[in-house]
Each structure stands twice: as C-alpha cells, then as structure tokens.
C-alpha cells in the first residue's frame, strides 16, 4: 500500500488538504500543503461572512437611527436643557456596547456602541424631540435610518446564480 501523499499544487510539499470543485461540468481536485492551504481564499465563506457583518451593522444602526428619529418626541431626547436622564442612559448603553465590542472583538457592537452613544450625546445639539411635531431632524434621521437598512438588506440578498 502506497502511503506517500501527492505533492502540493503550489510548492511541491506533501499535500494533505484536498479541495474539490466542479468547473465547466467537470470535477477538479486541487491539493495543498497546510501552509499553502492557508493562503487560498475560501470562495464560499470569506466574502459572505464579511458582507453579512457589514449588513448587520447597517441594519442595526439604521434601525436604531430610525427608531430614535420616529420616537424622538416620545423619548424626549434633547427636549430639556442640560444633559437629561434619557441622554445619560443612551450614552451609558452605547458605552457598554462599545466596551463589549472591544472585549469580544466584534466590530458590529463597536459601531453600534459608537453610533448610539454619539446620537444620545449629541441629542441637544441635533435638537431631537425639542419641538412639537415631526421636525427636519426627525425626517432626516428617519430617511437616513431607512436608507442604511435598505442598503443592509441589499448586502444580504441572495447572490445571483453563476
């Protein structure tokens, strides 16, 4: 029985990683040593994972901006002089998400934490909920949130068949 491994397609070392694909209706097997296999991008998972993380950030941040914009009058962000309890809670929750994102190395939480804390911190300056009715700040925030969510949904759409 021959136990010798076939050579790596790139460097010639013994190959123990085998990748099979069907190209033009024919099965093709590529062989790599462990070092060369680490250099080969995984076409099935690398791009979708990155895109789904970007989409998650866009969907959550867009939803958060839309939620805050639509309910700014009810939440009374920026409705009082000084740094109110609503803003304090928003900044605290944003800081917690930012810290969790940093500790767990989750970019989605980092971005959500920064956006949440930033919106809460700047609520007075943005004048969210400071006037009766649906002001330009709320309209702009709603459009921005909806656009971010739409782009996030665009990123997670099924890929066109090749």
C-alpha positions as CSV (number, residue, x, y, z in Angstrom):
1,X,0.0,0.0,0.0
2,X,1.4,3.4,-1.0
3,X,1.2,5.9,1.8
4,X,3.0,8.7,0.0
5,X,1.0,11.9,-0.3
6,X,0.6,13.7,-3.6
7,X,2.6,17.0,-3.9
8,X,1.1,20.4,-3.2
9,X,0.0,22.2,-6.4
10,X,1.9,25.3,-5.3
11,X,5.1,24.3,-3.5
12,X,5.5,20.6,-4.1
13,X,5.5,19.6,-0.4
14,X,3.3,16.7,0.6
15,X,-0.3,17.7,0.4
16,X,-2.9,16.7,2.9
17,X,-5.6,19.3,2.0
18,X,-7.8,18.4,-0.9
19,X,-10.3,20.8,-2.4
20,X,-12.8,19.6,-5.0
21,X,-14.8,21.8,-7.3
22,X,-16.9,21.3,-10.3
23,X,-15.7,23.6,-13.2
24,X,-17.4,23.5,-16.6
25,X,-19.2,20.4,-15.5
26,X,-16.0,18.5,-14.6
27,X,-14.8,17.7,-11.1
28,X,-11.4,19.2,-10.4
29,X,-9.4,18.4,-7.3
30,X,-6.7,20.8,-6.0
31,X,-4.1,19.6,-3.5
32,X,-2.3,21.8,-1.0
33,X,0.1,21.5,2.0
34,X,-1.3,23.2,5.2
35,X,0.8,26.3,4.7
36,X,-0.3,26.9,1.1
37,X,-3.9,26.0,2.0
38,X,-4.0,28.9,4.5
39,X,-3.1,31.3,1.6
40,X,-6.1,30.1,-0.6
41,X,-9.2,32.3,-0.1
42,X,-12.3,30.3,0.7
43,X,-14.6,31.5,-2.0
44,X,-17.7,30.0,-0.2
45,X,-17.3,31.7,3.1
46,X,-14.9,34.7,3.2
47,X,-16.9,37.2,1.2
48,X,-20.4,36.3,2.6
49,X,-19.2,36.5,6.2
50,X,-17.7,39.9,5.7
51,X,-20.8,41.1,3.8
52,X,-23.1,39.7,6.4
53,X,-21.2,41.6,9.2
54,X,-21.4,44.8,7.2
55,X,-25.1,44.2,6.6
56,X,-25.7,43.5,10.3
57,X,-24.1,46.8,11.2
58,X,-26.1,48.7,8.6
59,X,-29.4,47.0,9.6
60,X,-29.0,47.6,13.4
61,X,-27.6,51.1,13.1
62,X,-30.2,52.0,10.6
63,X,-32.9,50.6,12.7
64,X,-31.6,52.4,15.8
65,X,-31.5,55.7,14.0
66,X,-34.9,55.2,12.6
67,X,-36.3,54.2,16.0
68,X,-34.8,57.2,17.7
69,X,-35.9,59.5,15.0
70,X,-39.5,58.3,14.9
71,X,-39.9,58.3,18.7
72,X,-37.8,61.4,19.5
73,X,-40.8,63.3,20.8
74,X,-41.9,60.5,23.0
75,X,-38.4,59.7,24.3
76,X,-37.8,63.5,24.7
77,X,-34.2,63.4,23.6
78,X,-33.0,67.0,23.6
79,X,-36.3,68.1,25.0
80,X,-34.8,69.7,28.1
81,X,-31.9,71.9,28.9
82,X,-28.8,70.2,30.0
83,X,-27.8,66.5,29.9
84,X,-31.1,64.7,30.8
85,X,-31.6,61.2,32.1
86,X,-32.5,59.9,28.6
87,X,-29.2,61.1,27.2
88,X,-27.3,59.6,30.2
89,X,-29.0,56.2,29.7
90,X,-28.3,56.4,25.9
91,X,-24.6,57.2,26.4
92,X,-24.3,54.5,29.1
93,X,-25.8,51.8,26.9
94,X,-23.7,53.0,23.9
95,X,-20.6,52.8,26.1
96,X,-21.5,49.3,27.3
97,X,-22.0,48.1,23.7
98,X,-18.7,49.7,22.7
99,X,-16.9,48.0,25.6
100,X,-18.4,44.7,24.8
101,X,-17.5,45.1,21.2
102,X,-13.9,45.9,22.1
103,X,-13.6,43.0,24.6
104,X,-15.2,40.4,22.2
105,X,-13.6,41.9,19.1
106,X,-17.0,42.3,17.5
107,X,-16.9,45.2,15.0
108,X,-20.7,45.2,14.9
109,X,-21.1,46.1,18.6
110,X,-18.3,48.6,18.4
111,X,-20.0,50.5,15.6
112,X,-23.4,50.3,17.2
113,X,-22.0,51.5,20.5
114,X,-20.3,54.5,18.9
115,X,-23.4,55.5,17.0
116,X,-25.7,55.0,20.0
117,X,-23.5,57.0,22.4
118,X,-22.9,59.6,19.8
119,X,-26.6,60.1,19.0
120,X,-27.5,60.3,22.7
121,X,-24.6,62.6,23.5
122,X,-25.5,65.0,20.6
123,X,-29.3,64.9,21.1
124,X,-29.4,68.5,22.4
125,X,-27.2,69.8,19.6
126,X,-29.3,67.9,17.0
127,X,-32.5,69.2,18.8
128,X,-34.1,65.7,18.6
129,X,-37.6,66.0,20.2
130,X,-37.2,69.6,21.2
131,X,-40.1,70.9,19.2
132,X,-43.6,69.7,18.7
133,X,-44.4,67.8,15.5
134,X,-42.2,66.0,13.2
135,X,-39.2,68.3,12.5
136,X,-36.5,68.2,9.9
137,X,-34.1,66.4,12.3
138,X,-36.6,63.6,12.7
139,X,-37.3,63.4,9.0
140,X,-33.6,63.4,8.2
141,X,-32.9,60.7,10.8
142,X,-35.8,58.6,9.5
143,X,-34.6,58.8,5.9
144,X,-31.0,58.1,6.9
145,X,-32.1,55.1,9.1
146,X,-34.3,53.7,6.3
147,X,-31.6,54.1,3.7
148,X,-29.0,52.3,5.9
149,X,-31.4,49.5,6.5
150,X,-32.2,49.2,2.7
151,X,-28.5,49.0,1.9
152,X,-28.0,46.4,4.6
153,X,-30.8,44.3,3.1
154,X,-29.3,44.8,-0.3
155,X,-26.0,43.3,1.0
156,X,-27.6,40.1,2.3
157,X,-29.7,39.4,-0.7
158,X,-29.1,36.0,-2.3
159,X,-26.3,36.0,-4.8
160,X,-27.2,35.7,-8.5
161,X,-26.5,32.2,-9.8
162,X,-23.3,32.0,-11.7
